[in-house]
Amino acid sequence: MSESAVINKKSEEYLNNLRHSTAHVMAQAVQELFPDTKLTIGPPIEDGFYYDFDSPHRFVPEDLEPSKNACAKLSKATIPL
């Protein structure tokens, strides 16, 4: 697909790009909350995406809310490329 092509929001390509970008946002949020965390792999998959982390921090359910808040903040931020 050319760079100037429009991607329909209902297309599989749009969904894949959204999942890919969301994985990056989550990875950045986790690294901000837990700076010693190393990123491993975080691909989009059929039902969303996942990210494997290498971290001395043991993730617990209580980490979910701060992580969601950090993702929301990052998703609204203007971040230079």
N, C-alpha and C positions, 0 to 999 in steps of 0.2 A: 504494500500500500504506500502511496506517495505521502510525503510529509504534509501536503496541503489537503489531503482527503479528510472528509468529515466521517467520524465514527458514530454510528447510530447507538443511542443509549441502550437499545434492546439487543445489540449484537454481542456475540461471544467475545469479540475483540475488546469492546468497551469494558465488559465485566472482567476480563483478564487484566486489563490495564488498571482498573480500579483496585482489584485485589492485590496486584503487584505494588501499587503506590501505597495502599493501606498497610501492607507488610513493612514497608520502609518507615512509615510513620510510627508504627508500633515499636520497631527496632530502635528508633531514635528515642522514643519515650522511655523504653526500658533502660537504655544506656544513660539517660539523664538521671533516672531514679536510682540506678545501680551501676555506677561508673566502672566498676571492675568487670562488668559483663562483656564477654566477647561474642560477636555474632558468628553463627555458623552458616545455616542455610535457612532460607525463608521464601519458598516458592508459592505462587498461587496454585490452588488445587480446585477440583470440581466444586466443592462446597464452600470455598473461601480461600484461606491461606493459613500457613502456620510458620512459626519461626523456632528454630532450635537455638538455644543459648548455652554458652559455656560460662558459668558464673559461680563464684564462691557463695553467692546468696542463694539460699534455699527458698524458692518461690512458694508462697502459701496463698490461700484464697483471699486473705486480707490485702494482698498486693494488687488485686484486680481493680478495685475502685481508684486508687491513686494512678494506676496505669491508664485506665480509661480517661481520667481527668487530664493526664499529660497528653494523651493522644488528641483529645478534643482541643486542648490549647494549641498544640502543634498544627492541627488541621486548619486553624484560623490564622496562623502566623504567616508572615511573608518571609520566606527563607530564600536567600540568594542561591542560585544554582552554581 
